[in-house]
Amino acid sequence: MAEKKWRKRTLNNRPLKPETLMMGYGYDPMLSEGSLKPPQFQTSTFVFKTAQDGKDFFATIQGRRKLGPDEEPGLIYSRFNNPNLEVVEDRLALWDEAETALVFASGMAAISTALLAYLRPGDVILQSRPIYGGTETLIHSILPEFGISQVAFEAEHGPEEMMKAAEEAKKKGRVGAIFIETPANPTNALVDIQAARKVSEFLTVDGKRPPVIVDNTMLGPVYSTPLLHGADIVVMSLTKYVGGHSDLIAGGVSGSKAMLAPVRRMRSTLGTMADSHTAWLLMRSLETLKLRMEAGAVGARKVAEFLRDHPKIDNVWYLDFLPKDHPDRPIHERQNNSAGSTFSFEVKGGEAAAFRVLDALQVIKLAVSLGGTETLASHPAAMTHSGMPAEELAKYSITPGLIRISIGIEDPDDLIADLSQALDQA
């Protein structure tokens, strides 16, 4: 049977690029009165044509019935599926080069649901550090209440440290998942995904190995594709680059259908999926994802170069500034397509000087989050990572003078002018 044109990913044997497919993939206008854009399906439930359809749809979504070669899963109830959710998931999977994707109500909903799908009481999670503060709280404060322990390794200590941590974790119990964040928030420390896959294979028990779960929030889907480097599951906050306009909260999980089956089951039970309006907004945003991310990356390089040469700046944690002999350099060149648009820099003079800079900004907004159209700056030690003990902040170079900046799509020379006058106050 001929492939439906709204599902086609090639044209005369030419693979179409994701930025082209974002304009129509997964949506048939003729099913919605010819509407060019998918309408918002603001409904909680869907009508079955027959009782048999209802029976078949439930059997399919619960895994008791396989779909035919040209059959679409039936719509049941918006906790399970919704047209807006299905289209945006199809399109997100294209960017991640994944077989399938799931969209959630937040980045933490995505991370929590993925981990709960694979971890059980008595299990151990092997994790990189540093990671986002919310994930740190989940792993260190919430999961232990369910009998799940953790063993951590420092991202910057390389594969040897990861393997040592894996050996320690193996002694504590079954390792249910490997969770890494690369680049790490907020220092841009890198973890070798291929090395993590080898560690996963080392931890195989009875033919089952723990999934390698990669948080790709800091670089986003255009500039990093972890599944191509050995990851099993990619999680990210879609609030950031994918949403891109600082007007929604969402999260994504991508991977093979087999790896995401337990995550889908857990999502349907917990009810952590995104609502139809959020899915509709994400579809809007995916159309301009590459344009926005490319503009942000160009601006970030100019801003980073300005900061690197400024006398009041100690360090700039921008990935393209890694020395040629730095152990992270080959990882960056292999795994990443760009340094992206989010990085950190250290102001001389500690917290007081950093606060003076942040308070003096006029164009750049003082706010947490990243990946939006506007440039945002924040103070990790006092804000997103403030729950970490002081000794751990120091250990991971999250210093009192560190500022994280996410470059938006403004003129970079205007951003440099704003930073210049703010640094005069430091």
C-alpha positions in Angstrom: 0.0 0.0 0.0 1.3 3.5 -0.9 2.7 5.5 2.0 0.5 8.4 3.0 2.1 11.7 1.7 1.8 13.3 5.1 4.0 10.5 6.5 6.6 10.5 3.8 10.1 11.4 4.8 11.6 11.2 1.3 11.0 12.9 -2.0 12.2 10.9 -5.1 14.5 8.9 -2.8 15.9 12.2 -1.4 15.7 12.2 2.5 13.9 15.4 3.6 15.6 17.4 6.3 13.8 17.8 9.7 13.3 21.5 9.2 11.3 20.7 6.1 9.3 17.9 7.7 8.3 20.2 10.6 5.9 22.0 8.2 3.6 19.0 7.7 4.9 15.6 8.8 2.3 13.5 10.6 -0.7 15.7 9.8 -3.3 15.4 7.0 -5.1 18.7 6.4 -8.0 16.8 4.7 -8.9 15.2 8.0 -9.4 18.7 9.5 -11.5 20.6 7.0 -8.4 21.4 5.0 -6.8 23.5 7.8 -3.2 24.3 6.9 -2.2 24.1 10.5 -3.4 21.3 12.9 -6.3 22.6 15.0 -6.1 22.3 18.7 -8.0 19.3 19.9 -9.3 20.7 23.2 -11.2 17.6 24.2 -10.9 15.0 27.0 -12.4 12.1 25.2 -13.1 10.8 21.7 -16.2 9.1 20.2 -16.0 5.5 18.9 -17.9 4.6 15.7 -18.7 1.2 17.1 -18.3 -0.7 20.3 -15.9 -3.0 18.5 -13.7 0.0 17.7 -13.6 0.9 21.4 -12.6 -2.7 22.3 -9.9 -2.7 19.6 -8.5 0.7 20.5 -8.2 -0.3 24.2 -6.6 -3.6 23.3 -4.1 -1.8 21.1 -3.1 0.9 23.6 -2.7 -1.8 26.4 -0.5 -3.9 24.2 -2.9 -6.9 23.7 -3.4 -6.2 20.0 -0.9 -5.4 17.2 -1.7 -2.7 14.6 -2.0 -3.6 11.0 0.6 -2.3 8.5 -1.5 0.8 7.5 -3.5 1.1 10.7 -3.4 4.2 13.0 -3.9 3.8 16.7 -7.4 4.8 17.6 -8.1 7.9 19.8 -9.5 7.1 23.2 -8.9 9.6 25.9 -6.4 12.5 26.1 -4.5 10.8 29.0 -3.6 8.1 26.5 -3.4 10.0 23.2 -4.5 13.2 21.5 -4.0 14.3 17.8 -1.9 17.3 18.9 0.3 15.1 21.1 0.7 12.4 18.4 1.8 14.9 15.8 4.3 16.7 18.0 5.8 13.4 19.2 6.2 12.3 15.5 8.1 15.5 14.8 10.3 15.5 17.9 11.4 11.9 17.0 12.6 13.3 13.7 15.0 15.8 15.3 16.3 13.1 17.8 16.7 10.6 15.0 14.5 8.3 17.1 12.0 5.6 16.3 9.4 7.3 18.6 9.1 10.0 21.2 6.8 10.9 24.1 5.9 14.4 25.3 5.4 15.2 29.0 4.0 18.0 31.2 7.5 19.2 32.1 11.2 18.2 31.8 11.1 16.7 35.4 7.9 14.8 34.5 9.8 13.2 31.6 12.9 12.4 33.7 10.8 11.1 36.7 8.6 8.9 34.5 11.5 7.5 32.6 13.4 6.6 35.7 10.4 5.1 37.5 9.7 3.0 34.4 13.1 1.3 34.8 13.9 1.4 38.5 12.6 -0.8 41.3 13.2 -1.0 45.1 16.6 -2.3 45.8 18.0 -1.0 42.5 20.9 1.3 42.1 21.1 4.3 39.6 24.5 5.2 38.2 24.7 8.9 37.6 27.1 11.6 36.4 27.7 14.8 38.3 27.0 17.7 38.2 23.4 17.5 36.9 20.4 19.8 37.0 19.3 20.6 40.6 15.8 19.2 40.1 17.2 15.8 38.9 19.7 15.9 41.8 16.8 16.3 44.2 14.9 13.4 42.6 17.8 11.0 42.7 19.2 11.9 46.2 16.0 12.8 48.1 13.0 11.2 46.5 14.2 7.9 45.0 15.9 6.7 48.3 12.4 6.8 49.9 11.5 4.0 47.4 14.5 2.0 48.2 16.6 3.1 45.2 20.2 4.2 45.9 22.7 5.9 43.8 26.4 5.9 42.9 27.8 9.0 41.2 30.9 9.7 39.1 32.3 13.1 38.2 31.9 14.0 34.5 35.3 15.5 34.2 37.2 12.4 35.5 36.6 10.4 32.3 35.6 6.8 31.5 37.9 5.3 34.1 36.0 7.1 36.9 32.7 6.0 35.4 33.8 2.3 35.3 35.0 2.5 38.9 31.6 3.9 39.9 30.0 1.1 37.9 31.9 -1.5 39.8 30.9 0.1 43.1 27.3 0.2 42.0 27.3 -3.4 41.0 28.3 -4.4 44.5 25.3 -2.6 46.0 22.6 -4.3 43.8 21.1 -4.4 40.3 21.9 -1.3 38.4 18.6 -0.3 36.9 19.7 2.7 34.9 22.6 4.9 33.9 21.7 8.6 33.9 24.0 11.2 32.4 23.7 14.8 31.6 26.0 16.0 28.8 26.8 18.9 28.6 26.3 19.3 32.3 24.3 22.1 33.9 25.9 24.7 34.5 29.5 24.0 33.7 29.2 22.3 30.3 31.3 19.3 31.6 31.0 16.4 29.1 30.3 12.7 29.5 31.4 10.2 26.8 28.2 8.5 25.7 30.0 5.7 23.9 31.9 5.0 27.2 28.6 5.0 29.1 27.2 2.4 26.6 30.3 0.1 27.3 29.6 0.5 31.0 26.0 -0.5 30.4 27.2 -3.6 28.7 29.5 -4.4 31.6 26.5 -4.2 33.9 24.5 -6.7 31.9 22.8 -9.3 34.1 20.8 -12.3 32.7 20.9 -10.7 29.2 19.5 -7.4 30.4 21.6 -4.2 30.6 20.6 -0.9 32.2 19.5 1.7 29.7 21.8 4.7 29.1 19.5 7.7 29.7 21.0 11.1 28.5 19.7 14.5 29.5 20.2 16.6 26.4 18.6 19.8 27.7 21.8 22.0 27.6 22.5 21.6 23.9 19.1 20.5 22.5 18.2 18.3 19.5 19.8 20.3 16.7 23.3 20.3 18.2 23.4 16.9 19.9 21.9 13.5 18.9 22.8 11.2 21.8 21.0 8.2 20.3 23.6 8.1 17.5 26.4 7.7 20.0 25.0 4.8 22.1 22.3 6.3 24.3 19.1 4.2 24.6 16.8 7.1 25.8 17.1 10.8 25.4 15.3 13.1 27.9 15.1 16.9 27.7 13.2 19.9 28.9 11.2 21.0 25.9 10.6 24.2 27.8 14.0 25.3 26.6 15.1 25.3 22.9 12.2 23.3 21.5 9.5 25.5 23.1 11.8 28.4 22.7 9.5 31.3 23.6 9.5 31.1 27.5 5.7 30.5 27.3 5.3 26.8 28.0 6.5 23.9 30.3 7.1 20.5 28.7 9.5 17.6 28.5 10.4 14.9 26.0 11.7 11.3 25.9 12.9 9.8 22.7 14.2 6.3 21.7 13.2 3.0 20.2 9.6 1.7 20.6 10.9 -1.1 22.7 12.8 1.1 25.1 10.0 3.6 25.4 7.2 0.9 25.9 7.7 0.9 29.8 7.9 4.7 29.8 4.7 5.0 27.8 2.9 2.5 30.2 4.1 4.5 33.2 3.0 7.8 31.6 -0.5 6.5 30.9 -0.8 5.4 34.5 0.7 8.5 36.2 -0.9 10.9 33.8 2.3 12.9 33.2 1.7 13.7 29.5 1.5 17.3 28.1 -1.9 18.8 27.5 -3.2 19.5 23.9 -2.6 23.2 24.1 1.0 22.7 25.1 1.5 20.2 22.3 0.0 22.6 19.8 2.4 25.4 21.0 5.3 23.0 20.6 4.3 22.3 17.0 4.4 26.0 16.3 7.9 26.2 17.9 9.3 23.2 16.1 8.9 25.0 12.8 11.5 27.6 13.8 13.7 25.5 16.0 16.7 25.4 13.7 16.6 29.1 12.9 16.4 30.1 16.5 19.1 27.8 17.6 21.5 28.8 14.9 20.9 32.5 15.7 21.6 31.8 19.4 24.7 29.9 18.6 26.2 32.7 16.4 25.4 35.3 19.1 26.8 33.1 21.9 30.2 32.8 20.1 30.5 36.6 19.8 29.5 37.1 23.5 31.8 34.4 24.7 34.8 35.9 22.8 34.0 39.3 24.4 33.9 37.8 27.9 37.1 35.8 27.4 39.1 38.9 26.8 37.5 41.0 29.6 39.8 41.8 32.5 37.0 41.2 35.1 36.3 37.6 33.9 38.3 34.7 35.3 36.9 31.8 33.2 34.4 31.2 30.4 33.0 27.7 30.2 32.2 27.7 26.5 32.7 24.4 24.8 34.6 25.7 21.7 37.2 27.2 24.0 38.3 23.8 25.2 42.1 23.5 24.7 43.2 21.1 22.0 44.9 18.8 24.6 41.9 18.8 27.0 40.4 15.3 27.4 36.9 16.7 26.7 37.9 18.1 23.4 37.6 14.9 21.3 34.3 14.1 23.1 32.9 17.6 22.1 34.1 17.2 18.5 32.6 13.7 18.2 29.3 14.1 20.1 28.3 17.8 19.5 27.5 19.7 16.4 28.0 23.1 18.0 28.9 24.8 21.3 25.3 25.9 21.5 24.1 29.1 23.1 24.2 28.4 26.8 27.4 28.7 28.8 28.8 30.0 32.1 31.4 32.6 33.0 33.1 33.5 36.3 33.3 37.1 37.5 36.2 38.1 39.6 35.1 39.2 43.1 32.8 36.3 44.0 29.1 36.5 44.7 29.0 40.3 45.5 30.6 41.1 42.1 28.4 38.6 40.2 25.2 40.1 41.9 26.3 43.6 40.9 26.6 42.5 37.3 23.3 40.7 37.3 21.5 43.7 38.9 23.0 46.1 36.4 21.8 44.3 33.3 19.3 46.2 31.2 18.7 44.2 28.0 19.5 40.7 29.4 16.8 39.4 31.8 17.7 38.0 35.2 15.8 34.7 35.2 16.4 31.0 35.4 15.8 28.7 32.3 17.5 28.8 29.0 16.9 28.4 25.2 14.3 31.2 24.8 14.2 33.9 22.2 15.4 36.4 24.9 18.8 36.3 26.6 18.7 35.1 30.3 21.3 35.2 33.0 21.2 33.6 36.4 23.4 32.7 39.4 23.6 28.9 39.7 25.0 28.7 43.2 22.3 30.9 44.6 19.4 29.7 42.4 19.2 26.5 40.4 21.9 24.6 42.4 21.3 26.3 45.8 20.2 23.0 47.3 23.7 21.5 47.0 26.1 21.6 49.9 28.8 24.3 49.7 31.6 21.7 49.4 29.9 20.0 46.5 29.4 23.4 44.7 33.1 24.0 45.1 33.9 20.5 43.9 32.0 21.0 40.7 33.3 24.5 40.1 29.9 26.1 40.7 31.6 29.1 42.3 30.1 32.2 44.0 31.2 34.3 41.0 29.7 32.0 38.3 26.9 33.3 36.1 25.1 31.2 33.5 23.9 32.9 30.4 21.6 31.7 27.6 21.9 33.7 24.5 18.7 34.5 22.6 18.1 36.0 19.2 18.8 39.6 19.9 21.6 41.5 18.1 24.8 40.1 19.8 26.5 43.6 19.8 23.6 44.9 21.9 24.1 42.0 24.4 27.9 42.8 24.5 27.1 46.5 25.2 24.8 45.4 28.0 27.4 43.1 29.6 30.1 45.7 29.2 28.2 48.3 31.1 27.1 45.8 33.8 30.7 44.6 34.2 31.7 48.2 34.8 29.7 47.9 38.1 31.5 44.7 39.3 
